[in-house]
Amino acid sequence: MKKVCVVGVSGKLGQYMVQHALNRGYEVVGVCREKSVPKLDAFKQRITIIPGPTNDAQIIERAVTGCDGVLTVLVPWGANHYSSGTAQAVLDHAQPGARLIFSCGWHITLDGKDVYPRSLKVQEMVGRWIGRLTRVIDLDDQVEACNRIFASDARWTVVRGSDLEEGESQGLPVWSRHVGDPILASNMTRRIDYALFMVAALENDALIHEAPAIVGCLTPSALAHADKSDISA
């Protein structure tokens, strides 16, 4: 792995991914909206920044050219198919054989076997109601984006994040295939470690065509059940 693209680079998760990638010696290209470019001033001498909407196929084609891996933050913004447009652009234009790592929340399911706590169901219901009312977010489009990824033959991984908090790194999160598994019960991950998992997945072929749901490695549920799990990152 020599060169990676971070799609949605200006957000907190994107910036953490840039730092982890640089720490591993990768050349980094980042894509974000033009108005968000100043957020990346700390990296401007160390990465290539391509401004533009992440669902713009021409922007993505330019950004992913020559990249061995693509790290994509799937955000459910707006009512213009932003998530699915971003995912499709990456799927269409990434280099053949590139590792494609996408981020989303626990509400996404690969095989329909996830068992969601009531609190998460309520959050999702409220999110959909707010989205329909304000047209600011579109969770259904994020579902559509992931369904397109799941149907692809590309070398993809969809990393499903728990609730997030800030703080110093605790190490690589643990994961399981299904929300509802006891190891995930704490439902909390440091954002910096979510980014670490994303970057580490670039070179973990065991995660190809998986949708790992993650949780912080030092959370109570992870500590209580890690030795009982046959899943490791």
Summary of the structure (lengths in Angstrom):
residues: 233
radius of gyration: 16.7
end to end distance: 18.2
largest distance: 47.2
contacts: 800
relative contact order: 0.14
helix: 42%
strand: 20%
